[in-house]
Amino acid sequence: QEFVTVLVRDPRTQKEDSWHSYIDYEIFIHTNSMCFTRKTSCVRRRFREFVWLRQRLQSNAVLIQLPELPSKTPFFNVNNPHHVDLRRQGLQEFLEKILQNALLLSDSRLHLFLQTQLSPEDMEACVCGQTKYSVADAIHKFASLSRRFPIEDEERKKEKNDADSDSESSSSGLGQSDDSVSRGCKASSASEES
């Protein structure tokens, strides 16, 4: 039987500049689902990236009532452990409900959100075919950079040996900023992300 385990954990305060900071959360996925390219992954995301994901999923699945995110309160305090933990729990519940819906599981943005560290702009460009790399390439590239999962080390070594004969695979351009997001394909504006 297929399963998807998702944990939102390890909130950390990140400095944006001398006046502003935000909390990001580790999203851990462990699954045997055929829908996922990688069976384990671990990425860090901040609240506004969850907001972006919900907006994109809703626009692609207009007939589905998506679960709500924890409310964005003006009184949220990054230094208050209770506030941070309540938000963490709400984000985990959101992802648990999303991952139970087969239609939402087919959205590439969800997979890029959960299994790469790409920015929302880069995820959108990738899904729209405006990058040199595919969704699967992005997930594979991020997983090969991550050394957190010893279970997958053997699998990575085998894949690396298979890929050694294909020298072009290492020049995918992942991680480079790309202004191609501004070319068509309902690109998200920066105002939607904040």
C-alpha distance (Angstrom), angle and dihedral (degrees) to the residues before:
residue distance angle dihedral
Q1 . . .
E2 3.80 . .
F3 3.78 120.1 .
V4 3.79 137.6 178.0
T5 3.79 118.4 -160.6
V6 3.79 115.8 -166.7
L7 3.79 126.1 -177.0
V8 3.78 125.9 -175.0
R9 3.78 105.7 -161.3
D10 3.80 148.6 134.8
P11 3.83 101.5 54.8
R12 3.80 111.3 -156.7
T13 3.77 131.4 -171.9
Q14 3.81 112.8 -124.7
K15 3.80 124.1 -166.7
E16 3.79 113.6 -127.8
D17 3.80 94.1 179.7
S18 3.80 136.5 -34.8
W19 3.82 91.8 -67.7
H20 3.79 104.9 32.8
S21 3.78 134.8 57.4
Y22 3.78 134.3 167.8
I23 3.79 139.2 -167.7
D24 3.77 122.7 -114.1
Y25 3.78 125.7 -169.1
E26 3.77 134.0 -147.9
I27 3.80 113.9 -120.2
F28 3.79 112.1 -156.9
I29 3.82 119.6 -169.0
H30 3.79 126.5 -170.6
T31 3.79 117.4 173.8
N32 3.76 146.9 146.4
S33 3.82 91.6 -155.9
M34 3.80 118.0 133.9
C35 3.82 87.4 -137.7
F36 3.81 92.3 72.6
T37 3.80 125.6 77.0
R38 3.81 92.2 -157.1
K39 3.79 122.0 38.7
T40 3.81 94.5 -150.2
S41 3.76 128.9 28.5
C42 3.76 140.0 159.0
V43 3.83 125.8 -161.3
R44 3.80 137.0 159.4
R45 3.81 121.5 -124.7
R46 3.78 135.8 174.0
F47 3.79 127.7 -138.6
R48 3.80 96.7 -99.5
E49 3.82 89.7 55.8
F50 3.81 88.1 56.9
V51 3.82 88.0 51.4
W52 3.82 89.7 52.1
L53 3.82 91.1 49.1
R54 3.80 92.9 50.6
Q55 3.83 91.5 49.3
R56 3.82 92.3 49.9
L57 3.82 93.8 45.8
Q58 3.80 91.1 48.1
S59 3.80 92.9 49.9
N60 3.82 90.4 52.0
A61 3.81 96.1 43.8
V62 3.80 104.0 37.4
L63 3.82 94.5 163.2
I64 3.81 93.8 56.0
Q65 3.78 120.5 85.1
L66 3.78 102.5 -135.7
P67 3.80 120.0 -149.3
E68 3.77 116.2 -102.9
L69 3.77 124.7 -107.0
P70 3.79 118.5 -127.5
S71 3.80 107.4 -79.5
K72 3.79 117.1 -91.6
T73 3.76 100.6 -123.9
P74 3.81 121.6 -166.8
F75 3.80 87.0 -139.6
F76 3.81 94.1 59.4
N77 3.79 108.0 131.8
V78 3.80 119.2 -161.1
N79 3.81 88.4 -155.5
N80 3.82 94.0 55.1
P81 3.84 108.9 91.2
H82 3.82 91.5 -160.9
H83 3.84 92.7 55.1
V84 3.81 91.3 46.2
D85 3.81 93.6 48.6
L86 3.81 93.4 47.3
R87 3.80 89.5 53.1
R88 3.81 91.3 46.1
Q89 3.82 90.7 53.1
G90 3.82 90.9 47.9
L91 3.81 92.0 50.4
Q92 3.81 91.0 49.6
E93 3.82 92.0 49.9
F94 3.82 89.4 48.8
L95 3.82 92.4 53.5
E96 3.82 93.3 43.3
K97 3.82 90.3 56.1
I98 3.82 93.5 43.6
L99 3.81 91.4 51.6
Q100 3.82 91.7 54.9
N101 3.81 92.0 63.0
A102 3.82 114.4 87.4
L103 3.82 93.3 -158.8
L104 3.80 92.9 53.3
L105 3.82 90.3 46.1
S106 3.81 88.0 63.7
D107 3.83 92.0 61.3
S108 3.81 111.0 105.2
R109 3.81 91.5 -152.4
L110 3.80 89.6 64.5
H111 3.80 91.4 53.6
L112 3.80 93.4 46.8
F113 3.82 89.7 47.8
L114 3.81 92.5 51.2
Q115 3.79 100.2 37.5
T116 3.82 108.7 32.2
Q117 3.76 136.7 45.6
L118 3.83 93.4 -131.6
S119 3.80 117.1 139.2
P120 3.83 118.4 -112.7
E121 3.82 89.5 -103.6
D122 3.81 91.9 52.4
M123 3.82 92.1 45.0
E124 3.81 90.2 52.6
A125 3.81 92.1 47.6
C126 3.82 91.0 48.8
V127 3.81 93.4 49.9
C128 3.80 90.0 48.0
G129 3.82 91.6 52.8
Q130 3.80 93.6 -113.4
T131 3.81 96.0 125.6
K132 3.78 133.4 75.7
Y133 3.81 88.4 -119.5
S134 3.79 132.1 63.2
V135 3.80 126.8 -132.6
A136 3.82 90.0 -99.5
D137 3.84 90.7 48.4
A138 3.81 90.9 51.8
I139 3.80 92.9 50.2
H140 3.81 92.6 45.1
K141 3.83 92.3 47.6
F142 3.80 92.8 50.2
A143 3.81 92.3 46.3
S144 3.80 91.5 50.8
L145 3.82 89.5 54.0
S146 3.80 92.2 50.7
R147 3.80 116.8 84.5
R148 3.79 97.7 -179.1
F149 3.79 99.3 103.1
P150 3.81 116.1 63.9
I151 3.82 90.0 -177.2
E152 3.80 89.3 68.4
D153 3.82 96.2 43.7
E154 3.81 92.4 90.1
E155 3.80 90.6 47.0
R156 3.83 90.4 50.6
K157 3.81 92.1 49.7
K158 3.80 90.7 51.7
E159 3.83 91.5 48.0
K160 3.81 90.9 47.2
N161 3.80 90.8 53.3
D162 3.80 89.6 49.4
A163 3.81 91.3 48.4
D164 3.81 96.9 46.1
S165 3.78 90.2 86.7
D166 3.82 89.8 56.4
S167 3.80 103.7 66.3
E168 3.81 93.9 175.5
S169 3.81 91.9 66.5
S170 3.81 91.5 76.7
S171 3.81 94.1 58.6
S172 3.79 98.6 64.9
G173 3.80 94.0 130.5
L174 3.80 93.6 -128.1
G175 3.75 115.6 168.9
Q176 3.78 95.3 22.5
S177 3.76 115.4 122.0
D178 3.76 112.5 -111.3
D179 3.79 125.7 -164.5
S180 3.81 90.4 -160.2
V181 3.81 89.2 98.6
S182 3.81 87.4 81.1
R183 3.82 90.6 62.8
G184 3.82 108.5 90.8
C185 3.81 127.3 -74.5
K186 3.81 96.6 107.6
A187 3.79 92.1 -75.1
S188 3.80 112.9 -160.7
S189 3.76 116.3 -113.3
A190 3.78 122.0 -127.9
S191 3.81 89.7 -113.9
E192 3.82 90.7 64.4
E193 3.78 90.8 58.3
S194 3.79 99.8 54.9
